[in-house]
Amino acid sequence: MKRIVARAWKLVRGPLQWRILWFAHAKFMIGVTGVVRNENGQVLLLKHRMWPADRPWGLPTGYAIKSEEFPETIVREVREETGLDVVPGPLVQVTSGYRLRVEIAYEALCTGGTLKIDGFEILEAKWFSVDALPAGMQECHVQLIKARFPN
């Protein structure tokens, strides 16, 4: 049976192969998170309007748009949500398991800009030291920070 499938696959070259692959595989959304630090080593946390009321605090996060390189997603999201400029750093983590979503996290360094929050998505933005994170944080974001920047 495998030989028949392999022969058929070779016969349907080009766009038809891609269409078959597209229908046969899951489609994923890519969430990109930034562990953004300033020159004092503090971490940027945002109080998100649309997150659960008991866990509104977390790192800057957003979805990658088509053809966007993932480090650029965090640059765009931080600028949109806070007005701050960041330079992406090393990849911190890649995880999946949230249905059809993959989560990618990068370190990032704040290099400038003026803090001006997007009032639609963000209620508040503050810098926190790693050893004084606020209550009401997303646990996965606490783990990202603590694993990357232990005291």
C-alpha positions as CSV (number, residue, x, y, z in Angstrom):
1,M,0.0,0.0,0.0
2,K,2.9,2.4,0.8
3,R,4.3,1.9,-2.6
4,I,1.0,2.8,-4.3
5,V,0.8,6.0,-2.2
6,A,4.4,6.9,-3.0
7,R,3.8,6.4,-6.8
8,A,0.5,8.4,-6.7
9,W,2.4,11.2,-4.7
10,K,5.0,11.5,-7.4
11,L,2.3,11.8,-10.1
12,V,0.5,14.7,-8.4
13,R,3.5,17.0,-8.3
14,G,3.4,20.7,-7.7
15,P,0.4,22.8,-6.5
16,L,-1.8,19.7,-6.1
17,Q,0.8,18.2,-3.6
18,W,0.7,21.4,-1.6
19,R,-3.1,21.5,-1.5
20,I,-3.3,17.9,-0.3
21,L,-0.7,18.7,2.4
22,W,-2.6,21.8,3.4
23,F,-5.9,19.8,3.8
24,A,-4.2,16.9,5.5
25,H,-2.4,18.8,8.3
26,A,-3.4,21.0,11.2
27,K,-3.2,24.7,10.8
28,F,-1.4,26.6,13.7
29,M,-1.6,30.0,15.1
30,I,1.8,31.2,16.4
31,G,1.7,33.2,19.6
32,V,4.9,35.1,20.3
33,T,5.9,36.3,23.8
34,G,8.7,38.7,24.8
35,V,10.6,38.6,28.0
36,V,11.4,42.3,27.7
37,R,14.0,43.7,30.1
38,N,15.3,47.3,30.5
39,E,18.9,48.4,31.3
40,N,18.2,47.9,35.0
41,G,17.3,44.3,34.5
42,Q,13.6,44.8,35.2
43,V,11.0,42.9,33.3
44,L,8.1,44.6,31.4
45,L,4.7,43.3,32.4
46,L,1.3,44.3,31.0
47,K,-2.1,44.2,32.6
48,H,-4.2,42.7,29.8
49,R,-7.8,43.8,29.5
50,M,-9.0,40.6,27.8
51,W,-7.2,38.1,30.1
52,P,-8.9,36.4,33.1
53,A,-9.6,38.9,35.9
54,D,-7.7,36.9,38.4
55,R,-4.6,36.6,36.1
56,P,-4.4,39.8,34.1
57,W,-0.6,40.4,34.4
58,G,1.8,38.9,31.9
59,L,4.5,39.5,29.3
60,P,3.9,41.2,26.0
61,T,2.3,38.7,23.7
62,G,0.7,38.6,20.3
63,Y,0.1,36.5,17.2
64,A,2.5,36.4,14.3
65,I,1.0,37.6,11.0
66,K,1.5,35.8,7.7
67,S,5.1,36.0,6.4
68,E,6.4,37.7,9.6
69,E,9.6,36.5,11.2
70,F,8.9,35.6,14.8
71,P,11.4,37.9,16.4
72,E,9.8,40.8,14.5
73,T,6.4,39.8,15.9
74,I,7.6,40.7,19.4
75,V,9.0,44.0,18.1
76,R,5.7,44.9,16.5
77,E,3.6,43.8,19.5
78,V,5.6,45.7,22.1
79,R,5.5,48.8,19.9
80,E,1.7,48.5,19.4
81,E,0.9,47.7,23.0
82,T,3.3,50.1,24.8
83,G,5.0,52.5,22.3
84,L,8.4,51.1,23.4
85,D,11.1,49.9,21.0
86,V,12.8,46.6,21.6
87,V,15.6,44.5,20.0
88,P,14.8,40.8,20.0
89,G,17.4,38.5,21.6
90,P,17.8,34.8,21.9
91,L,14.9,32.3,21.6
92,V,13.8,31.2,25.0
93,Q,11.2,28.6,24.5
94,V,9.0,26.8,21.9
95,T,5.9,24.9,23.1
96,S,2.7,23.5,21.7
97,G,-0.3,21.9,23.1
98,Y,-2.8,24.7,23.2
99,R,-5.1,23.2,20.6
100,L,-3.8,24.6,17.3
101,R,-1.4,27.1,18.8
102,V,2.3,27.1,19.1
103,E,3.9,29.4,21.7
104,I,7.3,31.0,21.0
105,A,9.2,33.2,23.5
106,Y,12.2,35.5,23.0
107,E,14.2,37.6,25.2
108,A,14.1,41.3,24.2
109,L,15.9,44.4,25.3
110,C,14.1,47.8,25.5
111,T,16.1,50.3,23.6
112,G,13.8,53.4,23.7
113,G,10.4,54.8,22.8
114,T,7.9,56.5,25.1
115,L,5.6,54.4,27.2
116,K,2.1,54.9,25.9
117,I,-0.2,51.9,26.4
118,D,-2.8,50.8,23.9
119,G,-6.0,51.3,26.0
120,F,-8.0,48.8,24.0
121,E,-5.9,45.8,24.9
122,I,-3.7,47.0,27.8
123,L,-4.8,48.5,31.1
124,E,-1.4,49.1,32.6
125,A,2.3,48.6,31.9
126,K,5.0,48.5,34.5
127,W,8.6,47.4,35.0
128,F,9.2,44.8,37.8
129,S,12.3,43.3,39.3
130,V,12.4,39.5,38.8
131,D,12.2,39.0,42.6
132,A,9.1,41.2,43.0
133,L,6.6,40.0,40.3
134,P,3.0,41.1,40.9
135,A,0.2,38.8,42.1
136,G,-2.2,37.8,39.3
137,M,0.4,36.8,36.8
138,Q,0.0,34.1,34.2
139,E,1.9,31.1,35.7
140,C,3.5,30.2,32.4
141,H,5.0,33.7,32.2
142,V,6.3,33.5,35.8
143,Q,8.0,30.3,34.8
144,L,9.5,31.8,31.7
145,I,10.9,34.7,33.7
146,K,12.3,32.7,36.6
147,A,13.8,30.1,34.3
148,R,15.6,32.7,32.2
149,F,16.6,35.1,34.9
150,P,17.0,33.3,38.3
151,N,17.8,35.4,41.3
